[in-house]
Amino acid sequence: MDFSVKPVLTGERALLRPFTGSDADTMWEIIGDPEVIRFTFPPNSELTLDRLRSWYGTRDEQSDRLDLAVTDRVTGELVGEVVLYEWDPHARSCTFRTLIGPRGRGRGLGTEATRLIAGHAFEQLGLHRVQLEVYGNNPRARRVYEKAGFVVEGVRREAAFRDGEWVDEVLMAVLDREWADHRGRPEDLSVSSTAR
């Protein structure tokens, strides 16, 4: 198993598709958004639009990671990305990350994109574990991950210095057997168990 096949994953609101070099201009805007910078990475002076074009233009060639564009299914507008990377074939695990730009927030696209890529990881790729890290001061992202079934495994206290303050890094993961139970909708399980 590797990530050489780049699928198109379709949900009710979101469509995940392979990147093309022409996506770089929009991703340049998204990556420059203050909230994206705050919760993902500090600005890098080496990042240029030309480098971004090269990066997104070569995502289809990567067999050790899966980068997919998150788009609005109705309009086709590119609003962000989801990535599976740091693949460990022996542990059948990988790390997940996502970023959603301002035009994609508050519409359920991030939650659906997370469910779509995690579902692909477990149901198509046969992974055992998908993990992620989220800053402790990013409750919106943490809620998205919890809604998709990720569970907090630990906290690296004050692990990063961001915007003049120390912030925690929260470690979260979901396992294949958990995914098989809830398919990215753990709230449905809790509703059905209280209805009994």
ZAFIRO-790808 format. One record per residue: y, x, z of N, C-alpha, C in turn. Coordinates in Angstrom, 3 decimals. Example, Ala and Ser with C-alpha at 12.3 -4.5 7.8 and 13.67 -1.06 7.14 Angstrom:
- -5.690; 13.190; 7.800; -4.500; 12.300; 7.800; -3.300; 13.200; 7.800
- -2.250; 12.850; 7.080; -1.060; 13.670; 7.140; 0.030; 12.900; 7.870
//
This chain:
- -1.184; 0.841; 0.000; 0.000; 0.000; 0.000; 1.236; 0.877; 0.000
- 2.173; 0.543; -0.842; 3.484; 1.176; -0.792; 4.523; 0.138; -1.203
- 5.755; 0.554; -1.235; 6.845; -0.367; -1.530; 7.297; -0.274; -2.984
- 6.427; 0.146; -3.878; 6.850; 0.327; -5.266; 7.092; -1.002; -5.990
- 6.432; -2.077; -5.555; 6.678; -3.395; -6.162; 7.893; -4.007; -5.482
- 8.888; -4.348; -6.249; 10.135; -4.919; -5.724; 10.157; -6.412; -6.045
- 9.826; -7.245; -5.064; 9.673; -8.681; -5.336; 11.002; -9.431; -5.368
- 10.938; -10.644; -5.847; 12.008; -11.626; -5.680; 11.470; -12.631; -4.669
- 12.198; -12.845; -3.570; 11.776; -13.753; -2.506; 12.786; -14.887; -2.423
- 12.303; -16.106; -2.523; 13.193; -17.256; -2.617; 13.036; -18.172; -1.418
- 14.164; -18.497; -0.797; 14.204; -19.459; 0.293; 15.023; -20.672; -0.118
- 15.357; -21.498; 0.857; 16.173; -22.681; 0.565; 17.612; -22.294; 0.240
- 18.160; -21.322; 0.975; 19.556; -20.914; 0.786; 19.702; -19.529; 0.180
- 18.778; -18.647; 0.537; 18.891; -17.245; 0.131; 17.854; -16.888; -0.914
- 18.233; -15.952; -1.756; 17.307; -15.353; -2.706; 17.435; -13.847; -2.551
- 16.311; -13.175; -2.332; 16.295; -11.718; -2.228; 15.762; -11.177; -3.541
- 16.455; -10.193; -4.075; 16.065; -9.645; -5.373; 16.292; -8.141; -5.382
- 15.667; -7.435; -6.326; 15.906; -5.997; -6.440; 17.377; -5.710; -6.768
- 17.841; -4.564; -6.297; 19.204; -4.117; -6.593; 19.297; -3.564; -8.005
- 20.505; -3.609; -8.547; 20.829; -2.916; -9.794; 22.083; -2.086; -9.547
- 22.339; -1.143; -10.404; 23.537; -0.315; -10.269; 24.816; -1.132; -10.273
- 24.810; -2.285; -10.948; 26.014; -3.113; -11.016; 26.339; -3.802; -9.690
- 25.413; -3.766; -8.734; 25.674; -4.346; -7.415; 26.549; -3.451; -6.543
- 26.752; -2.217; -6.967; 27.446; -1.244; -6.126; 28.873; -1.654; -5.791
- 29.607; -2.223; -6.739; 30.993; -2.595; -6.468; 31.086; -3.619; -5.343
- 30.219; -4.627; -5.378; 30.229; -5.643; -4.321; 29.758; -5.041; -3.004
- 28.718; -4.198; -3.053; 28.235; -3.572; -1.813; 29.291; -2.636; -1.225
- 30.107; -2.029; -2.074; 31.206; -1.182; -1.608; 32.163; -2.004; -0.746
- 32.481; -3.205; -1.207; 33.349; -4.100; -0.429; 32.677; -4.516; 0.877
- 31.406; -4.871; 0.804; 30.684; -5.315; 1.997; 30.582; -4.191; 3.022
- 30.231; -3.006; 2.574; 30.081; -1.868; 3.488; 31.416; -1.503; 4.129
- 32.526; -1.783; 3.439; 33.851; -1.498; 3.982; 34.386; -2.554; 4.937
- 33.670; -3.656; 5.114; 34.106; -4.724; 6.015; 34.124; -4.203; 7.457
- 35.204; -4.470; 8.216; 35.297; -3.945; 9.587; 34.128; -4.325; 10.487
- 33.603; -5.546; 10.355; 32.468; -5.937; 11.202; 31.200; -5.201; 10.808
- 30.992; -4.982; 9.518; 29.839; -4.206; 9.068; 29.940; -2.783; 9.604
- 31.110; -2.190; 9.499; 31.308; -0.834; 10.016; 31.045; -0.804; 11.520
- 31.581; -1.775; 12.239; 31.449; -1.797; 13.704; 29.993; -1.856; 14.150
- 29.171; -2.634; 13.436; 27.814; -2.857; 13.904; 26.733; -2.101; 13.132
- 27.119; -1.294; 12.156; 26.091; -0.545; 11.436; 26.314; 0.959; 11.530
- 27.383; 1.440; 10.978; 27.591; 2.890; 10.966; 29.068; 3.197; 10.834
- 29.480; 4.342; 11.348; 30.884; 4.727; 11.173; 31.149; 5.117; 9.720
- 32.398; 4.976; 9.263; 32.713; 5.356; 7.888; 32.355; 6.819; 7.630
- 31.825; 7.076; 6.460; 31.410; 8.418; 6.088; 32.305; 8.873; 4.943
- 32.984; 9.986; 5.153; 33.907; 10.463; 4.124; 33.173; 10.891; 2.854
- 31.853; 11.122; 2.949; 31.085; 11.513; 1.769; 30.667; 10.306; 0.936
- 30.825; 9.106; 1.475; 30.447; 7.901; 0.743; 31.539; 7.562; -0.269
- 31.142; 7.518; -1.525; 32.067; 7.165; -2.595; 31.437; 6.058; -3.430
- 32.246; 5.404; -4.232; 31.732; 4.352; -5.098; 30.728; 4.921; -6.097
- 30.965; 6.124; -6.606; 30.011; 6.732; -7.543; 28.665; 6.995; -6.872
- 28.693; 7.473; -5.633; 27.436; 7.707; -4.911; 26.716; 6.396; -4.636
- 27.485; 5.376; -4.336; 26.892; 4.061; -4.091; 26.247; 3.513; -5.365
- 26.891; 3.720; -6.502; 26.306; 3.281; -7.771; 24.979; 3.989; -8.027
- 24.949; 5.271; -7.744; 23.716; 6.032; -7.910; 22.645; 5.536; -6.938
- 23.045; 5.268; -5.687; 22.106; 4.807; -4.651; 21.470; 3.475; -5.070
- 22.298; 2.473; -5.360; 21.754; 1.159; -5.690; 21.058; 1.143; -7.043
- 21.453; 2.024; -7.921; 20.801; 2.112; -9.219; 19.410; 2.718; -9.172
- 19.050; 3.351; -8.051; 17.735; 4.003; -7.937; 16.819; 3.335; -6.910
- 17.206; 2.201; -6.368; 16.370; 1.543; -5.343; 15.015; 1.116; -5.900
- 14.956; 0.750; -7.170; 13.681; 0.335; -7.770; 12.690; 1.485; -7.885
- 13.178; 2.708; -7.852; 12.309; 3.876; -8.021; 11.674; 4.330; -6.713
- 12.082; 3.762; -5.595; 11.626; 4.223; -4.285; 10.312; 3.541; -3.905
- 9.283; 4.329; -3.618; 7.997; 3.752; -3.221; 7.788; 3.798; -1.707
- 8.730; 4.429; -0.984; 8.568; 4.558; 0.463; 9.472; 3.610; 1.243
- 10.186; 2.736; 0.540; 11.090; 1.782; 1.187; 11.337; 0.610; 0.244
- 11.786; -0.483; 0.849; 12.079; -1.677; 0.063; 13.490; -2.136; 0.391
- 14.391; -2.000; -0.578; 15.778; -2.449; -0.455; 15.942; -3.656; -1.357
- 16.365; -4.789; -0.788; 16.590; -5.984; -1.593; 17.987; -6.539; -1.350
- 18.586; -7.029; -2.411; 19.894; -7.674; -2.330; 19.713; -9.077; -1.770
- 20.585; -9.470; -0.850; 20.612; -10.833; -0.325; 21.668; -11.589; -1.109
- 21.254; -12.659; -1.774; 22.190; -13.455; -2.566; 22.133; -14.918; -2.144
- 23.222; -15.619; -2.402; 23.267; -17.062; -2.227; 22.450; -17.661; -3.366
- 21.436; -18.433; -3.038; 20.525; -18.954; -4.060; 21.242; -19.846; -5.076
- 22.227; -20.610; -4.636; 22.911; -21.544; -5.541; 23.889; -20.822; -6.454
- 24.727; -19.955; -5.881; 25.789; -19.324; -6.669; 25.392; -17.971; -7.254
- 24.365; -17.334; -6.684; 23.985; -15.998; -7.118; 24.837; -14.898; -6.515
- 25.809; -15.265; -5.676; 26.708; -14.272; -5.087; 25.953; -13.309; -4.176
- 26.180; -12.020; -4.353; 25.616; -10.976; -3.505; 26.373; -10.955; -2.183
- 25.645; -11.091; -1.064; 26.307; -11.137; 0.250; 25.824; -10.049; 1.207
- 24.795; -9.283; 0.833; 24.314; -8.246; 1.739; 23.001; -7.654; 1.278
- 22.275; -7.068; 2.241; 21.013; -6.420; 1.917; 20.042; -6.517; 3.080
- 18.753; -6.408; 2.753; 17.696; -6.238; 3.743; 16.891; -5.020; 3.315
- 16.397; -4.270; 4.301; 15.698; -3.022; 3.998; 14.505; -2.861; 4.931
- 13.359; -2.525; 4.362; 12.209; -2.055; 5.121; 12.081; -0.569; 4.825
- 12.059; 0.257; 5.854; 12.025; 1.707; 5.661; 11.280; 2.350; 6.832
- 11.198; 3.679; 6.834; 10.438; 4.427; 7.843; 9.017; 3.885; 7.948
- 8.417; 3.708; 6.798; 7.062; 3.183; 6.708; 6.076; 4.180; 7.281
- 5.214; 3.726; 8.183; 4.140; 4.533; 8.756; 2.825; 3.899; 8.308
- 2.166; 4.463; 7.296; 0.955; 3.836; 6.776; -0.191; 3.788; 7.779
- -0.268; 4.762; 8.684; -1.361; 4.788; 9.663; -1.184; 3.702; 10.722
- 0.041; 3.480; 11.143; 0.320; 2.436; 12.137; 0.594; 1.090; 11.475
- 0.649; 1.071; 10.135; 1.000; -0.132; 9.374; 2.269; -0.772; 9.936
- 3.291; 0.063; 10.052; 4.556; -0.413; 10.608; 5.723; 0.132; 9.798
- 6.861; -0.505; 9.993; 8.088; 0.002; 9.392; 9.276; -0.509; 10.196
- 10.427; 0.023; 9.874; 11.678; -0.378; 10.499; 12.422; -1.300; 9.533
- 13.138; -2.239; 10.108; 13.902; -3.220; 9.337; 15.377; -3.087; 9.678
- 16.216; -3.266; 8.681; 17.654; -3.383; 8.932; 18.243; -4.331; 7.906
- 19.381; -4.895; 8.270; 20.084; -5.782; 7.359; 21.572; -5.665; 7.596
- 22.336; -6.022; 6.616; 23.769; -6.214; 6.802; 24.205; -7.338; 5.885
- 25.054; -8.187; 6.437; 25.573; -9.341; 5.700; 27.097; -9.258; 5.726
- 27.696; -9.350; 4.562; 29.146; -9.287; 4.456; 29.801; -10.589; 4.878
- 31.140; -10.608; 4.926; 31.861; -11.775; 5.439; 31.587; -13.075; 4.694
- 31.364; -13.028; 3.383; 31.138; -14.270; 2.629; 29.742; -14.846; 2.851
- 28.868; -14.092; 3.520; 27.525; -14.583; 3.778; 27.278; -15.014; 5.204
- 28.266; -14.812; 6.078; 28.058; -15.094; 7.501; 28.247; -16.566; 7.832
- 27.537; -16.992; 8.879; 27.706; -18.339; 9.393; 27.113; -19.422; 8.504
- 26.252; -19.038; 7.579; 25.673; -20.002; 6.637; 24.149; -20.033; 6.684
- 23.556; -19.266; 7.608; 22.105; -19.225; 7.721; 21.440; -18.275; 6.745
- 22.226; -17.567; 5.928; 21.645; -16.663; 4.939; 20.965; -15.463; 5.599
- 21.581; -14.927; 6.653; 20.998; -13.780; 7.350; 19.681; -14.119; 8.017
- 19.623; -15.282; 8.651; 18.383; -15.712; 9.302; 17.289; -15.923; 8.269
- 17.625; -16.613; 7.183; 16.608; -16.859; 6.171; 16.171; -15.562; 5.499
- 17.108; -14.662; 5.221; 16.756; -13.379; 4.603; 15.827; -12.584; 5.515
- 16.101; -12.615; 6.830; 15.243; -11.914; 7.790; 13.840; -12.512; 7.778
- 13.754; -13.829; 7.769; 12.437; -14.480; 7.726; 11.705; -14.165; 6.422
- 12.417; -14.166; 5.308; 11.783; -13.895; 4.015; 11.211; -12.483; 3.955
- 11.985; -11.483; 4.390; 11.508; -10.103; 4.283; 10.412; -9.824; 5.305
- 10.519; -10.403; 6.511; 9.450; -10.217; 7.504; 8.176; -10.905; 7.026
- 8.304; -12.095; 6.465; 7.137; -12.780; 5.918; 6.462; -11.958; 4.835
- 7.252; -11.352; 3.968; 6.709; -10.481; 2.922; 5.976; -9.299; 3.539
- 6.583; -8.706; 4.573; 5.987; -7.535; 5.231; 4.605; -7.852; 5.790
- 4.479; -9.004; 6.432; 3.206; -9.360; 7.053; 2.224; -10.008; 6.082
- 2.701; -10.949; 5.302; 1.803; -11.762; 4.486; 1.418; -11.104; 3.164
- 2.275; -10.275; 2.607; 1.978; -9.630; 1.330; 1.619; -8.155; 1.470
- 2.318; -7.464; 2.370; 2.097; -6.023; 2.505; 1.074; -5.681; 3.578
- 0.731; -6.637; 4.428; -0.280; -6.394; 5.453; 0.164; -5.497; 6.596
- 1.470; -5.501; 6.897; 1.935; -4.669; 8.008; 1.499; -5.265; 9.345
- 1.380; -4.391; 10.328; 1.021; -4.796; 11.689; 2.264; -5.019; 12.549
- 3.329; -4.261; 12.256; 4.507; -4.273; 13.126; 5.761; -4.023; 12.308
- 6.814; -4.778; 12.604; 8.141; -4.522; 12.032; 9.091; -4.416; 13.212
- 9.854; -3.340; 13.257; 10.747; -3.079; 14.384; 12.179; -2.904; 13.900
- 13.107; -2.995; 14.835; 14.516; -2.795; 14.511; 15.272; -2.359; 15.751
- 16.500; -1.917; 15.541; 17.434; -1.616; 16.623; 18.708; -2.387; 16.342
- 19.309; -2.928; 17.396; 20.567; -3.655; 17.263; 21.464; -3.248; 18.425
- 22.752; -3.091; 18.156; 23.677; -2.766; 19.236; 23.757; -3.931; 20.219
- 23.818; -3.613; 21.494; 23.879; -4.630; 22.536; 25.119; -5.491; 22.467
- 26.170; -5.011; 21.818; 27.410; -5.790; 21.712; 27.480; -6.584; 20.406
- 26.308; -6.851; 19.801; 26.231; -7.625; 18.564; 25.345; -8.859; 18.788
- 25.842; -9.837; 19.561; 25.004; -10.998; 19.885; 24.633; -11.848; 18.673
- 25.477; -11.879; 17.642; 25.153; -12.673; 16.452; 23.877; -12.148; 15.796
- 23.797; -10.837; 15.600; 22.607; -10.256; 14.966; 21.382; -10.433; 15.858
- 21.557; -10.207; 17.138; 20.414; -10.341; 18.047; 19.862; -11.771; 17.997
- 20.735; -12.752; 17.932; 20.290; -14.145; 17.861; 19.523; -14.411; 16.560
- 19.991; -13.845; 15.446; 19.280; -13.984; 14.175; 17.859; -13.435; 14.315
- 17.743; -12.240; 14.896; 16.428; -11.615; 15.023; 15.520; -12.420; 15.951
- 16.078; -12.936; 17.048; 15.277; -13.756; 17.960; 14.807; -15.031; 17.262
- 15.680; -15.651; 16.467; 15.301; -16.872; 15.746; 14.178; -16.594; 14.747
- 14.086; -15.361; 14.265; 13.031; -14.983; 13.323; 11.788; -14.446; 14.032
- 11.782; -14.449; 15.374; 10.584; -14.075; 16.115; 10.541; -12.665; 16.654
- 11.601; -11.879; 16.477; 11.624; -10.530; 17.049; 11.808; -10.629; 18.563
- 11.108; -9.762; 19.286; 11.092; -9.764; 20.742; 11.702; -8.457; 21.241
- 12.517; -8.534; 22.286; 13.104; -7.331; 22.879; 11.998; -6.528; 23.556
- 11.909; -5.247; 23.210; 10.922; -4.353; 23.809; 11.547; -3.372; 24.787
- 12.828; -3.142; 24.652; 13.485; -2.204; 25.549; 14.937; -2.009; 25.165
- 15.626; -1.297; 26.017; 17.042; -1.028; 25.808; 17.299; 0.446; 26.059
- 17.939; 1.101; 25.113; 18.446; 2.458; 25.347; 19.873; 2.284; 25.829
- 20.052; 2.458; 27.110; 21.350; 2.183; 27.722; 22.396; 3.198; 27.280
- 23.575; 2.661; 26.900; 24.730; 3.473; 26.497; 24.322; 4.614; 25.569
- 23.580; 4.270; 24.541; 23.029; 5.270; 23.629; 23.981; 5.669; 22.506
- 25.028; 4.860; 22.291; 25.966; 5.170; 21.205; 27.393; 4.958; 21.689
- 28.284; 5.809; 21.219; 29.707; 5.686; 21.542; 30.396; 5.100; 20.322
- 30.803; 3.829; 20.428; 31.397; 3.116; 19.297; 32.687; 2.463; 19.723
- 33.738; 2.613; 18.944; 35.025; 1.966; 19.196; 35.532; 2.231; 20.606
- 35.356; 3.456; 21.068; 35.896; 3.851; 22.369; 35.083; 3.410; 23.572
- 33.859; 2.906; 23.346; 33.028; 2.499; 24.489; 31.566; 2.827; 24.222
- 30.816; 2.969; 25.315; 29.383; 3.191; 25.210; 28.696; 1.851; 25.023
- 27.768; 1.796; 24.074; 27.029; 0.553; 23.833; 25.526; 0.842; 23.888
- 24.800; -0.185; 24.305; 23.347; -0.097; 24.371; 22.756; -0.279; 22.974
- 21.568; 0.280; 22.781; 20.768; 0.001; 21.595; 19.550; -0.799; 22.054
- 19.398; -1.995; 21.527; 18.305; -2.887; 21.905; 17.192; -2.734; 20.873
- 15.989; -2.450; 21.359; 14.827; -2.288; 20.495; 14.077; -3.612; 20.439
- 13.787; -4.083; 19.232; 13.092; -5.358; 19.044; 11.988; -5.160; 18.012
- 10.954; -6.009; 18.091; 9.865; -5.943; 17.112; 9.148; -7.281; 17.058
- 8.396; -7.452; 15.980; 7.487; -8.582; 15.842; 6.174; -8.021; 15.301
- 5.057; -8.558; 15.800; 3.724; -8.110; 15.409; 3.075; -9.131; 14.473
- 2.093; -8.671; 13.728; 1.439; -9.550; 12.753; 0.833; -10.789; 13.400
- 0.201; -10.663; 14.553; -0.414; -11.837; 15.192; 0.640; -12.822; 15.691
- 1.801; -12.295; 16.116; 2.895; -13.185; 16.509; 3.424; -13.931; 15.287
- 3.591; -13.186; 14.194; 4.074; -13.808; 12.960; 3.106; -14.886; 12.489
- 1.800; -14.624; 12.596; 0.801; -15.608; 12.175; 0.930; -16.901; 12.990
- 1.371; -16.787; 14.242; 1.536; -17.970; 15.095; 2.780; -18.777; 14.741
- 3.898; -18.075; 14.478; 5.167; -18.813; 14.327; 5.825; -18.718; 12.960
- 5.367; -17.806; 12.087; 5.941; -17.652; 10.744; 7.474; -17.548; 10.767
- 7.979; -16.848; 11.772; 9.425; -16.634; 11.853; 10.200; -17.790; 12.436
- 9.505; -18.728; 13.059; 10.154; -19.896; 13.671; 9.583; -20.141; 15.062
- 9.825; -19.213; 15.997; 9.266; -19.372; 17.349; 9.798; -20.606; 18.070
- 10.991; -21.088; 17.678; 11.539; -22.286; 18.324; 10.681; -23.507; 18.021
- 10.007; -23.515; 16.870; 9.117; -24.628; 16.548; 7.931; -24.669; 17.500
- 7.454; -23.489; 17.921; 6.342; -23.428; 18.870; 6.756; -23.959; 20.226
- 7.972; -23.589; 20.685; 8.405; -24.031; 22.003; 8.670; -25.541; 22.008
- 9.139; -26.087; 20.891; 9.360; -27.535; 20.797; 8.030; -28.275; 20.842
- 7.035; -27.775; 20.086; 5.747; -28.445; 20.044; 5.021; -28.336; 21.381
- 5.205; -27.240; 22.110; 4.514; -27.093; 23.393; 5.158; -27.995; 24.470
- 6.445; -28.252; 24.376; 7.090; -29.158; 25.348; 6.829; -30.600; 25.011
- 6.450; -30.888; 23.768; 6.185; -32.273; 23.359; 4.785; -32.733; 23.783
- 3.951; -31.795; 24.194; 2.575; -32.152; 24.582; 2.518; -32.887; 25.883
//
